[in-house]
């Protein structure tokens, strides 16, 4: 299956597992940035903007004072988010393909962490009010 925008969505994770969905989104953004490196300025800018929007969503969840994610993890993710913001702004003003590698690597590392099974010794994260889960808060 392909979207109207030309994206390949044949491997979109099934609903119900927010960690897998977030990992997929990070890897898809990383793939698009990596592929855009050799295509030209407009493709690179489009991929960087997509990645920046994804990280903005993560930031909005991380700054929520009621987020159940442990503070050290939250602080580390926010520091990465700040780096992503700075690097993205740098790329938008000077779309140098060499600057994309750091963003691709960050996405791959975080996605890899999301795809690992958390240890069972930790207390489970309670669902958000109303029974909905806030996926970014499941980072362990």
HELIX and SHEET records of a PDB file:
HELIX    1   1 UNK A   18  UNK A   36  1                                  19    
HELIX    2   2 UNK A   41  UNK A   62  1                                  22    
HELIX    3   3 UNK A   71  UNK A   93  1                                  23    
HELIX    4   4 UNK A   97  UNK A   99  5                                   3    
HELIX    5   5 UNK A  100  UNK A  115  1                                  16    
HELIX    6   6 UNK A  129  UNK A  131  5                                   3    
HELIX    7   7 UNK A  135  UNK A  138  5                                   4    
END                                                                             
